[in-house]
Amino acid sequence: MVGMHTSPSDDLATLDTAASAPSPAEPGGPRRAASPWRGRVMAAGLLLAALNLRPAVTTLGPLLEEVRDGLGMSGTVAGVLTSVPPACFALFGFTAPRLARRWGPGAVVCAGLAAIAAGLLLRPFAGGTVVFLAASALALAGIAVSNVLMPVIVKRWFPDRVGAMTGLYSMGLSLGTAVAAAVTVPMTDALGGSWRAGLGVWALLAAVALVPWLFLARDRTSGAESGPGANGPVASASVASASEAGGSETGGGTGTRTGTDTDTGAPAAVAETAAAPADGPAIRIARSPLAWAMAVFFGFQATAAYISMGWMPQIFRDAGVSASTSGLLLAVMMAMGVPLAFVLPRIAARLRHQGVLVVILGVLGLIGYGGLWLAPAEGAWLWALLLGVANCAFPLALTMIGMRTRTHAGVVRLSAFAQSVGYLLSIPGPLLVGVLYQHSGGWGQPLALMAGFMVPQIVAGVLAGRDRTLEDEG
């Protein structure tokens, strides 16, 4: 790139290249093997970090009514609060690759976990809305940078076990998402019924996760483990890293194309990337119809996810469902991402056109929103299941990003563009829901808006799912 300034996608590409290169201390040779205890610490750190990347979001929904009453927060301001996560992911996610190049990914993730712990600890002591929003933004900034760098960490530290460690990370992400939603209200009741205690206790989990990272952050080498594939196809796992850079809205994500290469045991996308040229012709990403379709699809599925995490418990509570059951319903929605995050990408990889999956998920979402309008309490569990399945458009979007490119440069640029623009597009959605809820006094108009968001999601997803690649438009 000409000039001194680089884009976030270029930074991520450079970071991925550095992660795949042989160690300077041992040019052309295998890296030193890490001791078994160090590998266990790394795996534990990976899992603990993943567990902390969603509770700051999913613990708030079940207690939103109490938080609003305690801080004198209007529905409109609550809408602003539920729009903070995608805003922070879009803003702070841009900074992660450059910070990692300067300080190392481990150190940045460590700082991110410290920010999560500090934000969650400070949030309960907020005496007003502004301080509460600022503390939430601090925690979410830590989540944003960790979201982007965790897949890079997986590739650097476990080059011969990318698939297994990505699965561990994804399962931890899903587990943290669902458990936080399910136990927040019972835990709050056990702590005396104060929403401040119910939110603040999650800082302890972040503090525990910080412990191994204080040790791991000292390692700024390009890789910490070696194995049979350390300098082979698995070391080129840039596709999986780039496609997961934005993290998961509702939990598990499996990266790009799934399946395994029978010779190496590496994910199929990794093997394909190794065989593909490292760079391709210059791609004018902002002029690509495919890139914009992917960004719009990503943005509207993110909108649905953050509306669900922020507002769904309140919808159930207003229908007469108890606070604890509302939290469990949200947990059910989030938990649907665990099995489907592994199933959907495999199905998508076998289809030339992924539009049929986009339509199925969208229709299930429309049925779920319609059910919430007609019988929110009577069919609550069914609507939660349907909307949980519909929210699994996220792993499908990640898979499509990998399938719509042929080169390393293409996947990095498409991933960065689709996720960055997508998160920006998702910011107004939760806010508009809060405004409509505040001014209409009910959920009819907000639910109509949520259902309306499904239409452009389906259209954009069908367009993005067509069998073509970004490089074809170059």
ChimeraX attribute file (.defattr): number of C-alpha atoms within 10 A of each C-alpha:
attribute: neighborCount
match mode: 1-to-1
recipient: residues
	/A:1	8
	/A:2	5
	/A:3	5
	/A:4	5
	/A:5	8
	/A:6	11
	/A:7	14
	/A:8	20
	/A:9	22
	/A:10	18
	/A:11	20
	/A:12	27
	/A:13	23
	/A:14	15
	/A:15	21
	/A:16	27
	/A:17	17
	/A:18	16
	/A:19	23
	/A:20	24
	/A:21	17
	/A:22	18
	/A:23	18
	/A:24	11
	/A:25	9
	/A:26	10
	/A:27	10
	/A:28	11
	/A:29	11
	/A:30	16
	/A:31	20
	/A:32	13
	/A:33	11
	/A:34	14
	/A:35	10
	/A:36	10
	/A:37	9
	/A:38	14
	/A:39	16
	/A:40	11
	/A:41	15
	/A:42	22
	/A:43	19
	/A:44	16
	/A:45	23
	/A:46	23
	/A:47	21
	/A:48	25
	/A:49	29
	/A:50	27
	/A:51	26
	/A:52	27
	/A:53	30
	/A:54	26
	/A:55	25
	/A:56	26
	/A:57	21
	/A:58	28
	/A:59	26
	/A:60	26
	/A:61	26
	/A:62	33
	/A:63	26
	/A:64	20
	/A:65	20
	/A:66	17
	/A:67	21
	/A:68	15
	/A:69	10
	/A:70	15
	/A:71	14
	/A:72	12
	/A:73	18
	/A:74	16
	/A:75	21
	/A:76	19
	/A:77	18
	/A:78	25
	/A:79	26
	/A:80	22
	/A:81	22
	/A:82	29
	/A:83	24
	/A:84	24
	/A:85	27
	/A:86	27
	/A:87	23
	/A:88	24
	/A:89	26
	/A:90	23
	/A:91	17
	/A:92	18
	/A:93	28
	/A:94	22
	/A:95	16
	/A:96	27
	/A:97	27
	/A:98	19
	/A:99	16
	/A:100	21
	/A:101	16
	/A:102	12
	/A:103	13
	/A:104	21
	/A:105	30
	/A:106	24
	/A:107	21
	/A:108	23
	/A:109	30
	/A:110	25
	/A:111	19
	/A:112	27
	/A:113	30
	/A:114	23
	/A:115	22
	/A:116	33
	/A:117	27
	/A:118	20
	/A:119	25
	/A:120	28
	/A:121	24
	/A:122	21
	/A:123	25
	/A:124	21
	/A:125	14
	/A:126	16
	/A:127	11
	/A:128	13
	/A:129	20
	/A:130	11
	/A:131	15
	/A:132	21
	/A:133	19
	/A:134	16
	/A:135	23
	/A:136	26
	/A:137	24
	/A:138	23
	/A:139	28
	/A:140	28
	/A:141	28
	/A:142	28
	/A:143	29
	/A:144	30
	/A:145	30
	/A:146	32
	/A:147	24
	/A:148	28
	/A:149	27
	/A:150	24
	/A:151	27
	/A:152	28
	/A:153	27
	/A:154	26
	/A:155	30
	/A:156	26
	/A:157	23
	/A:158	26
	/A:159	29
	/A:160	26
	/A:161	23
	/A:162	25
	/A:163	25
	/A:164	14
	/A:165	21
	/A:166	26
	/A:167	18
	/A:168	19
	/A:169	27
	/A:170	26
	/A:171	23
	/A:172	23
	/A:173	29
	/A:174	30
	/A:175	24
	/A:176	26
	/A:177	33
	/A:178	30
	/A:179	22
	/A:180	28
	/A:181	32
	/A:182	24
	/A:183	18
	/A:184	28
	/A:185	27
	/A:186	15
	/A:187	19
	/A:188	20
	/A:189	15
	/A:190	12
	/A:191	14
	/A:192	10
	/A:193	14
	/A:194	18
	/A:195	23
	/A:196	20
	/A:197	19
	/A:198	23
	/A:199	25
	/A:200	21
	/A:201	18
	/A:202	20
	/A:203	24
	/A:204	13
	/A:205	17
	/A:206	25
	/A:207	17
	/A:208	16
	/A:209	24
	/A:210	23
	/A:211	15
	/A:212	18
	/A:213	26
	/A:214	16
	/A:215	16
	/A:216	20
	/A:217	17
	/A:218	13
	/A:219	14
	/A:220	16
	/A:221	16
	/A:222	23
	/A:223	25
	/A:224	23
	/A:225	23
	/A:226	20
	/A:227	17
	/A:228	13
	/A:229	18
	/A:230	24
	/A:231	19
	/A:232	17
	/A:233	25
	/A:234	29
	/A:235	28
	/A:236	28
	/A:237	33
	/A:238	29
	/A:239	31
	/A:240	31
	/A:241	29
	/A:242	30
	/A:243	31
	/A:244	29
	/A:245	29
	/A:246	27
	/A:247	30
	/A:248	24
	/A:249	28
	/A:250	31
	/A:251	30
	/A:252	31
	/A:253	32
	/A:254	28
	/A:255	32
	/A:256	31
	/A:257	27
	/A:258	25
	/A:259	16
	/A:260	15
	/A:261	15
	/A:262	10
	/A:263	7
	/A:264	15
	/A:265	17
	/A:266	26
	/A:267	24
	/A:268	19
	/A:269	26
	/A:270	26
	/A:271	23
	/A:272	19
	/A:273	23
	/A:274	19
	/A:275	12
	/A:276	13
	/A:277	12
	/A:278	14
	/A:279	11
	/A:280	14
	/A:281	10
	/A:282	11
	/A:283	17
	/A:284	13
	/A:285	19
	/A:286	11
	/A:287	11
	/A:288	17
	/A:289	14
	/A:290	25
	/A:291	25
	/A:292	21
	/A:293	21
	/A:294	30
	/A:295	29
	/A:296	26
	/A:297	31
	/A:298	28
	/A:299	28
	/A:300	27
	/A:301	29
	/A:302	28
	/A:303	28
	/A:304	24
	/A:305	27
	/A:306	26
	/A:307	24
	/A:308	26
	/A:309	27
	/A:310	27
	/A:311	23
	/A:312	21
	/A:313	30
	/A:314	23
	/A:315	21
	/A:316	23
	/A:317	19
	/A:318	16
	/A:319	17
	/A:320	13
	/A:321	19
	/A:322	16
	/A:323	21
	/A:324	21
	/A:325	19
	/A:326	28
	/A:327	32
	/A:328	24
	/A:329	27
	/A:330	31
	/A:331	27
	/A:332	20
	/A:333	29
	/A:334	33
	/A:335	24
	/A:336	24
	/A:337	33
	/A:338	21
	/A:339	13
	/A:340	20
	/A:341	26
	/A:342	20
	/A:343	15
	/A:344	21
	/A:345	24
	/A:346	18
	/A:347	14
	/A:348	24
	/A:349	19
	/A:350	11
	/A:351	14
	/A:352	12
	/A:353	18
	/A:354	25
	/A:355	21
	/A:356	15
	/A:357	20
	/A:358	26
	/A:359	19
	/A:360	14
	/A:361	23
	/A:362	27
	/A:363	19
	/A:364	20
	/A:365	25
	/A:366	23
	/A:367	16
	/A:368	26
	/A:369	24
	/A:370	18
	/A:371	20
	/A:372	24
	/A:373	18
	/A:374	12
	/A:375	12
	/A:376	23
	/A:377	18
	/A:378	14
	/A:379	13
	/A:380	19
	/A:381	18
	/A:382	15
	/A:383	24
	/A:384	29
	/A:385	21
	/A:386	21
	/A:387	28
	/A:388	28
	/A:389	23
	/A:390	28
	/A:391	29
	/A:392	29
	/A:393	30
	/A:394	27
	/A:395	29
	/A:396	32
	/A:397	30
	/A:398	29
	/A:399	27
	/A:400	27
	/A:401	35
	/A:402	29
	/A:403	24
	/A:404	24
	/A:405	22
	/A:406	24
	/A:407	24
	/A:408	24
	/A:409	23
	/A:410	28
	/A:411	29
	/A:412	28
	/A:413	26
	/A:414	28
	/A:415	28
	/A:416	27
	/A:417	20
	/A:418	28
	/A:419	30
	/A:420	25
	/A:421	19
	/A:422	24
	/A:423	28
	/A:424	20
	/A:425	21
	/A:426	26
	/A:427	27
	/A:428	18
	/A:429	24
	/A:430	29
	/A:431	22
	/A:432	20
	/A:433	26
	/A:434	26
	/A:435	19
	/A:436	20
	/A:437	20
	/A:438	18
	/A:439	11
	/A:440	12
	/A:441	11
	/A:442	13
	/A:443	20
	/A:444	15
	/A:445	16
	/A:446	23
	/A:447	22
	/A:448	15
	/A:449	16
	/A:450	23
	/A:451	19
	/A:452	13
	/A:453	18
	/A:454	25
	/A:455	16
	/A:456	17
	/A:457	27
	/A:458	24
	/A:459	18
	/A:460	23
	/A:461	30
	/A:462	20
	/A:463	20
	/A:464	28
	/A:465	29
	/A:466	17
	/A:467	14
	/A:468	16
	/A:469	21
	/A:470	23
	/A:471	20
	/A:472	12
	/A:473	14
	/A:474	14
